[in-house]
Amino acid sequence: MVEHGREVLVGPRTRIAHILAICERLAIGELDLSWADDPVAQHDRLVALPGIGEWTAGYVAMRVLGHPDILPTGDVALRKGAAALGLPDSPRELAAWGARLSPWRSYAALHLWRAATPRKETR
């Protein structure tokens, strides 16, 4: 519940305030996110809100819309996975590398996130 958010969320106060404000908007129906949203309209609606940037808007597009062509090159874990695989790991170079994967960059993002987490060997 939004009213208990400050009790459970950790991080900078401003970030917590933004998260709670967005949760409140979702709860009262002032902000609606649907799988049927137009991707550009959803993106513009989200980045207009305080505390939501490109990474969050892209991640929501991947998860809510199932958008297949998002590569959030600003994500530290994604860049770590790229480096682990010997791929470019700067945002600009990774974006250029990813351009050839369009329209399926979201799937590449999932693989890069997975590559960022070392797997434990099982015997």
C-alpha positions as a printed Julia matrix, in Angstrom:
123×3 Matrix{Float64}:
  0.0     0.0     0.0
  1.17    3.5    -0.81
  0.64    4.77    2.74
  3.22    2.27    4.06
  5.74    2.77    1.26
  8.11    4.91    3.28
  8.34    2.12    5.84
  9.55   -0.49    3.35
 11.3     1.36    0.54
 14.95    2.26    0.87
 16.99    4.77   -1.06
 17.09    8.5    -1.55
 14.01   10.32   -0.24
 13.34   11.94   -3.6
 13.33    8.57   -5.38
 10.99    7.1    -2.77
  8.67   10.1    -3.15
  8.58    9.64   -6.94
  7.86    5.91   -6.63
  5.04    6.54   -4.18
  3.56    9.32   -6.31
  3.51    7.01   -9.34
  1.99    4.19   -7.26
 -0.7     6.6    -6.07
 -1.46    7.65   -9.66
 -1.75    4.0   -10.68
 -3.97    3.2    -7.68
 -6.45    6.0    -8.32
 -6.51    5.47  -12.08
 -4.81    8.73  -12.97
 -2.05    6.72  -14.68
 -3.01    3.66  -16.65
 -0.56    1.26  -18.23
 -1.94   -1.35  -20.59
 -0.59   -3.91  -23.01
 -2.77   -2.14  -25.6
 -1.06    1.25  -25.21
  0.57    2.92  -28.17
  4.32    2.56  -27.46
  5.18    6.18  -28.28
  2.23    7.57  -26.3
  3.08    5.38  -23.3
  6.73    6.45  -23.43
  5.84   10.14  -23.64
  3.31    9.82  -20.81
  5.86    8.12  -18.57
  8.88   10.35  -19.16
  6.69   13.4   -18.49
  6.36   12.2   -14.88
  8.96   13.26  -12.31
 11.32   10.41  -11.52
 10.75    8.43  -14.71
 13.48    8.45  -17.31
 14.34    6.57  -20.46
 15.42    3.39  -18.67
 12.15    3.06  -16.76
 10.01    3.91  -19.79
 11.9     1.34  -21.86
 11.62   -1.33  -19.17
  7.87   -0.74  -18.85
  7.56   -1.04  -22.64
  9.4    -4.36  -22.51
  7.31   -5.76  -19.66
  3.86   -4.19  -20.08
  3.7    -3.94  -23.86
  5.92   -6.9   -24.62
  7.83   -4.53  -26.89
 10.45   -6.64  -28.66
 12.84   -3.84  -29.61
 14.15   -2.15  -26.45
 17.86   -2.14  -25.55
 18.37    0.01  -22.44
 22.07    0.73  -22.97
 22.19    3.0   -19.94
 21.62    0.0   -17.67
 24.76   -0.91  -15.71
 23.93   -4.62  -15.45
 23.18   -4.85  -19.16
 26.56   -3.26  -19.95
 28.25   -5.64  -17.48
 26.7    -8.58  -19.33
 27.87   -7.16  -22.65
 31.42   -6.88  -21.3
 31.27  -10.45  -19.97
 30.43  -11.61  -23.49
 33.16   -9.53  -25.11
 30.71   -7.03  -26.6
 30.98   -3.23  -26.5
 29.98   -1.97  -23.07
 29.73    1.79  -23.48
 26.16    3.0   -24.06
 26.9     4.49  -27.49
 28.91    1.54  -28.79
 26.44   -0.99  -27.38
 23.57    0.89  -29.05
 25.44    0.78  -32.37
 26.11   -2.94  -31.94
 22.46   -3.53  -31.02
 21.1    -1.67  -34.04
 21.69   -4.74  -36.2
 19.48   -6.79  -33.88
 16.41   -4.65  -34.47
 13.51   -5.44  -34.16
 14.48   -7.99  -31.48
 16.72   -6.0   -29.11
 14.6    -6.76  -26.02
 15.57  -10.4   -26.31
 19.22   -9.43  -26.52
 18.73   -7.29  -23.39
 17.41  -10.31  -21.5
 20.45  -12.35  -22.54
 22.83   -9.55  -21.57
 21.21   -9.22  -18.13
 21.56  -12.97  -17.7
 25.22  -12.82  -18.72
 25.83  -10.19  -16.04
 25.04  -12.73  -13.32
 27.66  -15.45  -12.99
 26.13  -18.89  -12.84
 27.08  -21.32  -10.15
 28.29  -24.69  -11.3
 26.15  -27.61  -10.32
 27.42  -31.12  -10.14
